[in-house]
Amino acid sequence: MLSTSARLLRLASLLQSRRHWAGAALAAELGVDARTVRRDVDRLRELGYPVEASSGVGGGYALGRGAELPPLMLDDDEAVTLALALRAASANVGGLEDAALALLAKLDQLMPARLRRRSSALHAVTLSLRTGPALVDAGLLQTLATACRDCRTLAFAYSSHTGEPSQRRVEPLRLANFGRRWYLIAWDQDRDDWRSFRVDRVHGAPRLGPPFPPRTVPADVAERLERGIAYAPFACRMTLRVPGTVAELEAALPLWCGILECESATHSLLRVGADSPEALVAQVLMIGRPAQVVACSEPIADMQTLLTRTAAMLQTAGPLRPNGDAPPGVATPERACGNWNAPTAARVPICD
């Protein structure tokens, strides 16, 4: 049988793992009778755990919300997951660094050595490459999330994709995370339509306004956001007909490639956007699949000229060295990923 202290820790962990426990179920889990469970619940209350009790059919125990945060009981996987998530979040969201480091220090003190080794393994062997500063501030995210939850209007300064400044008045709906970037989906009061806003382009502190009646969430809200990220902001656009279903192409093409739409049982439409004709041509070439141009914002003759210019540049390139080696100082995939000190024939790429 567990000692009293061990039983209290076990009871606290059980109450945190489920919204409601029947008294008989708790007694069975702890291997004690119902009277002992009641005494242990009273001890937890003295320690600051707001345990609520109810009687009758369906009665039992539940952990309520108190004025202070009681100690959390985490199992092995939960503790390791929390440590890894804190390290990842503090690298992508500004304003979390100090709190994340303090919480990680507490976890390290509490974790046994076997768990500390598991949680720190990824951090210990990870080489941090340049990713730039955090793209969004935690305080700003909290303000936007609160406005979404409480249906409060927002006013803020904003810069468009082209850098044009504006003042926006919106009814916020949802926050969305796409890679390292965050987006706010909201009803724009001045434009009388749904819009998506990149959170890192919001300047200053948004001003909370009066509450508004919630609007019906559009069924295609995810599609609207994807179009707003990958297609709508760009001046140069192209629509391609690509063999394959949407599901097949989604598995093969990167997310940034464009917007996929079903056209038939055998073909899909891919809508691609870019800042310039050159960037548009490069993005289309990176698709690496046969495709047919359905529509294009740029004259097809100009696009063909860009391709001809690229082909001419390759034709006039200097001769490559034996085995396809580039001249000294020119980066190649093997030099970037393989053994730099080995002879050319012995170089083996170490990245996929």
C-alpha positions in Angstrom: 0.0 0.0 0.0 1.2 3.5 -0.8 2.3 5.8 2.0 0.1 8.8 2.8 2.4 11.3 1.0 2.8 9.1 -2.1 -1.0 8.5 -2.1 -1.6 12.3 -2.0 0.7 12.8 -5.0 -1.0 10.0 -6.9 -4.5 11.5 -6.0 -3.4 14.9 -7.2 -2.2 13.4 -10.5 -5.4 11.5 -11.0 -7.6 14.6 -10.4 -5.5 16.6 -12.9 -5.8 13.9 -15.6 -9.7 13.8 -15.8 -12.5 16.3 -15.4 -14.5 14.2 -13.0 -13.8 11.1 -10.9 -16.4 8.9 -9.1 -15.4 8.3 -5.5 -15.4 4.5 -6.0 -13.2 4.8 -9.0 -10.6 6.9 -7.1 -10.7 4.4 -4.2 -10.1 1.5 -6.6 -7.2 3.3 -8.3 -5.5 4.1 -4.9 -6.3 0.8 -3.3 -8.1 2.4 -0.3 -11.7 2.8 0.9 -14.0 5.7 0.3 -13.4 7.2 3.8 -9.6 7.4 3.1 -10.3 9.1 -0.2 -12.4 11.8 1.6 -9.6 12.4 4.1 -7.0 12.6 1.4 -9.2 15.1 -0.5 -9.3 17.3 2.6 -5.5 17.2 2.9 -5.2 18.3 -0.8 -7.5 21.2 -0.1 -5.2 22.3 2.8 -2.3 22.3 0.3 -4.2 24.6 -2.1 -5.9 22.2 -4.5 -9.5 23.4 -5.1 -11.1 19.9 -5.1 -14.9 20.0 -5.5 -17.1 17.3 -4.3 -20.7 16.3 -5.3 -23.0 13.7 -3.9 -25.9 11.6 -5.3 -26.1 9.8 -8.6 -23.1 10.8 -10.7 -21.4 12.4 -7.8 -17.7 12.4 -7.1 -14.7 14.7 -7.2 -13.3 17.2 -9.6 -10.5 19.7 -9.6 -11.9 23.2 -9.7 -10.3 26.6 -10.3 -8.7 28.3 -7.4 -7.2 31.8 -6.8 -3.7 30.4 -7.2 -2.1 27.7 -9.5 -1.6 24.5 -7.5 1.4 22.3 -8.1 1.0 20.3 -11.4 1.7 16.6 -11.5 3.2 15.5 -14.8 4.0 12.0 -16.0 7.2 11.2 -17.9 6.0 11.9 -21.4 4.1 15.1 -20.3 7.3 16.5 -18.7 9.5 15.8 -21.7 6.8 17.2 -24.1 6.5 20.4 -22.1 10.3 20.9 -22.1 10.6 20.5 -25.8 7.6 22.7 -26.5 9.0 25.5 -24.4 12.3 25.4 -26.2 10.6 25.5 -29.6 8.1 28.3 -28.7 10.7 30.6 -27.2 12.6 30.5 -30.4 9.6 31.6 -32.6 7.5 33.9 -30.4 9.1 37.0 -28.8 8.6 37.8 -25.2 8.6 34.2 -24.0 12.3 33.8 -23.4 12.5 34.7 -19.7 9.4 32.8 -18.7 10.4 29.8 -20.7 13.9 29.7 -19.3 12.5 30.0 -15.7 10.1 27.2 -16.3 12.7 25.0 -17.9 15.0 25.6 -14.8 12.2 24.4 -12.5 11.6 21.4 -14.7 15.3 20.5 -14.7 15.4 20.6 -10.9 12.4 18.3 -10.6 13.2 15.9 -13.3 15.1 12.7 -12.6 18.3 12.2 -14.5 16.7 9.8 -17.0 14.1 12.4 -18.0 16.5 15.3 -18.0 18.6 13.5 -20.5 15.6 12.8 -22.7 14.3 16.4 -22.6 17.7 18.0 -23.2 18.9 15.6 -25.9 17.3 17.5 -28.8 18.6 20.9 -27.6 22.1 19.6 -26.9 22.7 18.3 -30.4 20.8 20.9 -32.4 22.8 23.3 -34.5 20.9 26.7 -34.5 21.1 28.2 -38.0 20.1 31.8 -38.8 16.4 32.2 -38.6 16.2 35.9 -37.9 14.4 37.5 -34.9 11.1 36.2 -33.6 8.3 37.3 -36.0 5.6 37.9 -33.5 5.4 39.1 -29.8 3.6 37.0 -27.2 1.8 40.0 -25.8 0.4 40.9 -29.2 -0.8 37.4 -29.7 -2.5 37.4 -26.3 -4.3 40.6 -27.1 -5.5 39.4 -30.4 -6.6 36.0 -29.0 -8.5 37.7 -26.2 -10.3 39.9 -28.7 -11.3 36.9 -30.7 -12.6 35.0 -27.7 -14.5 38.0 -26.2 -15.8 39.3 -29.6 -14.2 42.8 -29.1 -13.6 45.0 -32.1 -10.0 46.0 -32.8 -8.3 49.0 -34.4 -4.7 48.9 -35.4 -2.1 50.3 -37.8 -1.1 47.8 -40.5 1.3 47.6 -43.5 0.2 45.7 -46.6 2.2 43.2 -48.6 3.6 46.2 -50.6 4.4 48.2 -47.5 1.4 50.6 -47.9 0.3 51.8 -44.4 -3.3 51.8 -43.3 -5.6 52.0 -40.3 -7.9 49.0 -39.9 -11.0 48.4 -37.9 -12.0 44.8 -37.6 -14.1 42.2 -35.9 -11.6 39.4 -35.1 -12.5 35.8 -35.6 -9.5 33.4 -35.4 -5.7 33.3 -35.2 -3.9 30.9 -37.6 -0.3 29.6 -37.5 1.5 28.9 -40.7 5.1 28.0 -40.3 6.8 30.8 -38.3 4.1 33.3 -39.2 0.8 34.1 -37.5 -2.3 35.5 -39.2 -5.5 37.1 -37.9 -8.7 36.3 -39.7 -11.2 39.1 -39.2 -14.2 41.0 -40.7 -12.9 44.3 -42.0 -15.5 46.9 -41.1 -14.4 49.4 -43.7 -14.1 46.9 -46.6 -17.2 45.0 -45.5 -15.6 41.6 -46.1 -13.4 39.0 -44.6 -9.6 39.7 -44.5 -6.5 38.0 -43.2 -3.7 40.1 -41.6 -0.1 39.0 -41.0 0.4 39.6 -37.3 4.0 40.8 -37.7 2.7 43.6 -39.9 0.5 45.0 -37.1 2.2 48.1 -35.7 1.9 49.2 -32.1 -0.6 48.0 -29.6 -4.1 47.3 -31.0 -6.9 49.2 -29.4 -9.8 47.2 -28.0 -13.2 48.5 -28.9 -16.8 47.6 -28.0 -18.2 44.1 -28.3 -19.8 42.9 -31.5 -22.4 40.2 -32.2 -20.5 37.1 -33.5 -20.7 36.4 -37.2 -21.2 33.0 -38.8 -17.8 31.4 -39.5 -17.4 31.0 -43.3 -17.2 27.4 -44.3 -14.2 28.2 -46.5 -12.3 30.1 -43.9 -9.2 27.9 -44.3 -9.3 28.2 -48.1 -9.6 32.0 -47.8 -6.6 32.2 -45.6 -4.4 30.0 -47.9 -5.4 32.1 -50.9 -4.6 35.3 -48.9 -1.1 33.9 -48.1 0.0 32.2 -51.3 -1.8 33.9 -54.1 -3.9 37.1 -53.5 -1.1 39.5 -52.3 1.0 39.0 -55.4 0.9 41.2 -58.5 2.2 38.4 -60.8 -0.1 35.3 -61.0 -0.4 32.2 -63.0 -2.9 29.3 -63.1 -1.6 25.9 -64.2 -3.4 22.7 -65.1 -1.4 19.9 -63.4 -2.0 16.1 -63.8 -3.1 14.5 -60.5 -5.7 14.9 -57.8 -5.5 17.5 -55.1 -4.6 14.9 -52.5 -1.8 13.5 -54.7 -0.4 16.9 -55.4 -0.6 18.1 -51.8 1.6 15.1 -50.8 4.1 16.0 -53.5 4.3 19.8 -53.6 5.4 22.1 -50.8 2.8 24.2 -49.1 4.3 27.5 -50.3 3.9 26.4 -53.9 0.4 27.8 -54.4 -3.3 27.1 -54.1 -4.6 23.7 -55.4 -8.2 23.3 -56.7 -9.9 20.3 -58.1 -10.7 20.6 -61.8 -11.5 17.0 -62.8 -10.9 13.4 -61.7 -7.5 13.5 -63.3 -6.3 17.1 -63.2 -6.0 20.0 -60.7 -5.6 23.7 -61.0 -2.5 25.3 -59.3 -2.7 29.0 -58.7 0.8 30.5 -58.2 1.7 34.0 -57.2 5.0 35.9 -57.0 6.4 39.4 -56.6 8.0 39.6 -60.1 7.9 37.8 -63.4 11.3 36.3 -62.7 10.2 35.0 -59.4 7.0 33.6 -61.0 9.0 31.7 -63.6 11.4 30.3 -60.9 8.5 29.1 -58.8 6.8 27.4 -61.7 10.1 25.6 -62.6 10.4 24.4 -59.0 7.1 22.5 -59.3 9.0 19.9 -61.4 5.9 18.5 -63.0 4.3 18.8 -66.5 1.8 21.5 -66.5 -0.3 23.6 -68.9 -0.8 27.4 -68.6 -4.5 28.2 -68.2 -4.2 31.9 -67.3 -1.4 34.3 -66.6 -1.2 38.0 -65.5 2.0 38.5 -67.5 2.3 38.3 -71.3 3.3 34.8 -72.3 5.9 36.3 -74.7 7.6 38.0 -71.8 7.7 34.8 -69.8 9.2 32.9 -72.8 11.8 35.7 -73.1 12.9 35.0 -69.5 13.2 31.3 -70.2 15.3 32.0 -73.3 17.5 34.3 -71.4 18.1 31.6 -68.8 18.8 29.0 -71.4 21.3 31.4 -73.1 23.0 32.0 -69.8 23.5 28.2 -69.3 24.8 27.8 -72.8 27.5 30.4 -72.3 28.7 29.0 -69.0 32.3 28.0 -68.8 33.2 24.3 -69.1 32.8 22.2 -66.0 35.7 20.3 -64.6 35.9 16.5 -64.8 33.2 14.6 -63.0 31.0 17.7 -63.1 33.1 19.5 -60.5 32.7 23.3 -60.3 35.7 25.6 -60.1 37.2 26.2 -56.6 35.1 28.4 -54.3 31.8 27.5 -56.1 29.3 25.9 -53.8 27.9 22.5 -55.0 25.4 20.2 -53.3 28.3 17.8 -52.4 30.4 20.6 -50.8 27.4 21.9 -48.9 26.3 18.5 -47.6 29.2 16.1 -47.8 32.7 15.6 -46.5 34.6 18.8 -47.5 38.1 17.4 -46.9 37.7 14.1 -48.8 38.7 13.7 -52.5 36.0 14.4 -55.0 35.4 10.7 -55.7 35.0 10.0 -52.0 32.6 12.8 -51.2 29.2 11.4 -50.1 26.3 13.7 -49.5 25.0 13.5 -45.9 21.7 15.2 -46.5 18.6 14.3 -48.4 
